[in-house]
């Protein structure tokens, strides 16, 4: 496969397009973030990266809490809206007709229309250049009951969206599960 080499850039894709809610039940904001991910399993840790000039940056520094609301594809347009307008001028909960739900461990509200909301408390703020990384402990994961079969999370039912190189995508079908390449080999070895 022939490739063209470009200079280094932010092109790891796809990444989650999440709506991060912050503040408290009285005064809150939503910022859409694509620089988000898992950094550790035990203890569970995540991060979001935010430009210091953003309205949400000072709220994050002061409150040191946020909720990562995983965005279903049906809400991609509203997620984009939350990324395009500043909370200095727009009440995004009101404009998007989102329901503020009380989180279980922190003061920041959850977005009721999102099927999964992850409550986070900031442990470190790491300046990186254009963005600062807010490293956080994951305190609680709130999941819509319709996504569960017993205790199993059926994330495919959430119909989440992703972000890649300036565009939103609806996630598709499952093509395998963790360990499926090894499992096939073990079955073949047993037959021999």
Secondary structure by P-SEA (a helix, b strand, c coil): cbbbbbccccccccccbbbbbcccccccbbbbbcccccccccccccbbbbbccccaaaaaaaccccccccccccaaaaaaaaaaccccccccccccbbbbbbbccccccccccccbbbbbbbcbbbbcccbbbbbbbbcbbbbcccccccccccccccbbbbbcccccccbbbbccccaaaaaaaaaaaaac
